[in-house]
Amino acid sequence: MNAASNSQGHLYPKKIAERAQRLIQGTLFYGVYTDTATLLFAKTNSKAEHAVKDSLMKDGWPEETYEISWECFTSYLNEFPNPIYHHAVYSIISHWDWYISNLGKFIDFAEKHISPTKETNRDLLKLSFKPFATQIEIIKNETGILLNIQSETLDLVEEMHLVRNLGMHNEWEVDEIYLQKTKTKNLKLGDKRVLEIGEVTKWHFAFLQLLDTLSTETAVLYAQVPPYK
């Protein structure tokens, strides 16, 4: 997998893209599967809550801890419906961060091979700390690739990053920074940014398309570069 192929391009970008794609697919299905399994268990077992409680008690939970936790759990669900989608957003972007960080390091390696005297672009080595739009611009400027992908796909990925930031820093409450950057309509300051499965699914497919296009164009560009890692 580490070898270069002149006919297909360098295999390293494809390798890390495939890994990220599989993990993104896996994390989304994990949420769907566990959420569905929990619902089915609750529907088919009239004593589902007691069964869960008994299992935790056998594992050493004090009853007081369980009762407090259940109360907090109920309050959490009332304030943040569909938390499984929130977790999917966090997880998907964490896999993207891993991918873009490693791609940046590979591009730095490839550029040094092509132009040994070229000064390192430090931004390539810290792409995961940059906003999404900046990540893409840095890569395009450094490599010259066109990134032949629809603007709507990039908009979807950008929106998911913006929503993730709301969750991380403002408990999913719409703030001024989000309103300045989002293309989503009918939201106002202070609204809760509600997620639905349809929107998360669109983001998921956009990520897969972006990973495929970005890795392919990068692999072709650096087909003559020696094996990496």
N, C-alpha and C positions, 0 to 999 in steps of 0.2 A: 504493500500500500504506500510505502514511502518513495518508491521509484518514480522517476519522471518519465513521461511518454510524449514524444514529439507529436504523435497523431491525435492524442486526446487531451493533451495539456498536462500540467503538473498535477499529481494525484493528491497532494496534501490539502489544498483547498476543498477538494471534493470529499476527502476523508472527514474533515472536521464539520463540513456542512451536513454530511449524511448522519454523523453522530448527533448533531444538534437537532436535525429534523426528526430523528427517531425519538429523542428524548422529549421534544415538544409534543409530538403525537402521543407519546406515552403518558406524559403528565396530564394532558387534556382528558385522555380516556380514563386515567386513574380517577380523576374527579367524577366523571360521568358514571363509572362503574361503582365506586364506593357510595355515591349519592343514591344511585338506583338500588343497590343492594340494601342500603339502610332503609329506604322507603318500603321495599318489598318485605323486609324482615318485620318492620313495624306494622304493616298491613296484615300479615299472615300470622302474627303472634300477638295475641291480646295482652300478653304480659311481657312485651318486649322491653319496656323500661325497667321492669323488675329484674329481667334476665341480665341486662347490662349492669345494673346496680349490684346484683349478686356476684357477677363475675369480678367486678372491681373490688368488692369487699373481700372476696377470696384472695385477691392479689395484695391485700393489706391496706386498702383505703379505709380511713375512719368514716363512719356514717355522716358525721358533721361536715367533713370535707366534701363528700358527695352532694349533700343537700345544698351547701353553699355554691358548689360548682354548677349544679343544675339550675339554680336561681340565676346565676350569672350567664349561663348558656342561653336561657330563655330571654333574658334582657338583650343579649348580644344579637340573637336572631330577630328580635323585634326592631332593633335599630339598623341592622345590616342584613337584609334578606339575601338569600343565595350566596353565602360566604364561599361556597365551593368555587364560584367564578372568580372571586377575589384571589383565592389561593392559586388558581390557574394562571392569572395574570402575573403574579409574582414569580411563579415557577418558569413560565415561558420566557420571560424577559431575563431571568437569571441564566438560562441556557443560551440566549442570544448574547448576553454579556461575555460568556465564556467563548463563544464562537468569534465574536468581533475582536476580542482581545488577542486570540491566537492568530486570527487572520492578519491583524496589524503587525504582529511579530514576524509572520512569514513574509509579508510584503517588505518589511525592513531588511530581512535576510536576502530576499531576491534582488532588491534594489542595490544592495552592497555588492552582490555578485556581478550584476550588470555594470555598475559604476563603482569600483572599489574606493575611489576617492570622494565619493558623494557623502556629504554630511548627513548623519542620521536625523530624520524628522522625529523629534521626541514625541510628538502627538500620536504617531503610529504606535508607540509603546504604551499608551495610556488611553486607548480608544474607549474602553468601557466606562471611563469617567466623564466622557463627553456626552452632550445631548445627542439624540439619535440623528437629527438632521446634520449636525456637525460631523458625526462619525462618517456619514456617507460623503460629505463634501471633502473631508480629508482624504479618504480613499480615492475618490475620483480625481482630485488634484494631484495626488502622488503618483497614480498609475496611468491616468489618461483614459481609463475605461469609460465607456458610454453609459453603462448600466441600463441596458435596454429593457426597461420594465415600466409598466403603466404608472402614471403619477398617482392614480387612485390606490394602488397597492402601497406605495410609500406613505400616502396619507393615512391608511389604516394602521400601519406599523407605528407611525408617529403618534396617532391617537392613543394607541395602547400604551405607549411610553408616557404620554401625558396623564392618562388615567392612573397608571401605576404610581406616578409621582403624587397624585392626589391621595391615593391610598396610603402611601408611605409617610407622607408629611402632613396630611390634613384630614385624615379619617374619611376619605372619599367625598369631602365637601368641596364644592366648586369654589375656586378662588380667582383672584384677578389675573394671575399669571396664566392659569388654564384658559380663561375666557379670551385672553389676548392671542393664544396660539391655536386653540381648537377650531375645527371646521364644523363641529357638531352644533346644530341649531337648537333653539328653544330651551336653553339652559340659562340660569341667572345666578348671580352671586349668592352663595349659601345653600344652593340646592345640593341634595345628595346625588352623586353620580351612580345611578342604578345600572347594573349590568344584567344582560339577558343572554341566554345561550346562543341566540342568533348572531349577536354582535361578537361574542367571544369566538365563535366559529369562523366568522369572516376574518378576524385578526389572525387566527391560527393559519388559515390558508394563505393569507398575505405574507406571513413569516416564511412559510414553506416556499412560496414563489420567490421571495427575495433571496433566501439562502441559495436556492438553485441557480438563479441568474448571477448573483455576485460570485459564487464559487466557480461557476463555469467560465465567466469572463476573466477572472483572475488566473485560473488554471491555464487557459489558452495563452494569456499574455506572458506567463512565466514558464512556458513549456520547456525551455532550454536550461532552466535553473537546476542545479544538482538536488539530490534528495535532501529533505529537511526533516530533522528529528527521526 
